[in-house]
Amino acid sequence: MTDYDKVIAIDGPGGSGKSTIAKTLAFKMGFLYVDTGAMYRALGYFLDLNKIPFISDDHLKKYLQSIVFRYGVSEDVLVEVSGMNLTEKIREHHVSELASKVSKLPFVREFLFDTQRNLVKDQICVMEGRDIATVIFPGAFCKVFLTASAKVRAKRRYDQLISIGKDAVPLNQILEDIKKRDERDSGRDVAPLKQAQDAILLDTSDLDLNHVIDQMEKIVIQRSRETGFDL
Ligand code: DC
């Protein structure tokens, strides 16, 4: 046993392949998978729906205390807010912007901090987001920062939206939105998107999924040896 947290922390910008990679890796290795972006998406959507201003003040703090937030409820319900299943809604393109805006608010980040920490119990967890290795689990035994060029990420997001039958957004608009979101996510004061000092950098621009998964498995095994962490 070691003092490390039972977490494989995967951070990186939108479209870097985090979700697909984290989910596939978790399934292959028998670990729990947690998508923290889905939580910010759900809160962004829900606060906007209820016309709650995106300002970190007492009103927002009280409002957050009044909602019931649930993650991983069942196979069909990834995220639910006050009884509303938002699993599909959060994948719409405009929700990315709401999530990025709401994620700047310290009260929102505080609110999700406990939710994310409490999901890790006995099972090893692959958790993906922007600040998992730096803020949520700085003691994670394995940390990977995934990246890819903005162009490649835009094309992936475009293909993803098409594949789930969502409204067609032109590729150049997605590229612009990705660049704007990168700036906002990396430039914010609280928990900005950045590579942890002890994270391994993996650029997926020219790699296919199978190749990345192979690399990730090797990294996890290597880190488990280096840290003495049992898999
Ligand atoms: O990974 P994603 O595209 O679903 O994330 C949506 C937004 O949520 C992203 O623009 C930034 C924010 N986010 C965050 O600030 N911290 C996280 N751990 C995960 C997501």
Residues whose N, C-alpha, C, O or C-beta is under 5 A from the ligand:
A	BS01	DC	G14 T36 G37 A38 Y40 S96 A99 S100 S103 E128 G129 R130 D131 D185
